[in-house]
Amino acid sequence: MELEIKVARDNGGCVVALEGEIDVYTAPRLKDALVEAIADGCSHVIIDLEKVAFIDSSGLGVLVGALRRAKERGGTVRLVCTREGILKIFRITGLDKVFPIFASRDEASEF
């Protein structure tokens, strides 16, 4: 399956909406999109995972890398996800303690 990436910029922040699967094949494209968004001044990034069907360790690594880059610039990375299968992966890996995870974009955008 393919990964669709849509980046919308808003007042120094970005919403990155993803649809599809994040795996070893699609993770490099996601990394490029996140690196570019953060380098272009998106200090606060919201990553919407609502339409993501699958994420593997390479995808998780890309998200952790984005968090590191954002924090180096004084920013944040927040996730939007209510899909139990994806949330379970974050709980199992302990990344639910690393990333703030919200049920909606509106909740995630309240700084």
Buried (B, 14 or more C-beta within 10 A) or exposed (E): EEBEBEBEEEEEBBBBBBBBBBBEEBBEBBBEBBBEBBEEEBBBBBBBBBEBBBBBEBBBEBBBBBBEBBEEEEBBBBBBBEBEEBBEBBEEEEBBEBBEBBEEBEEBBEE
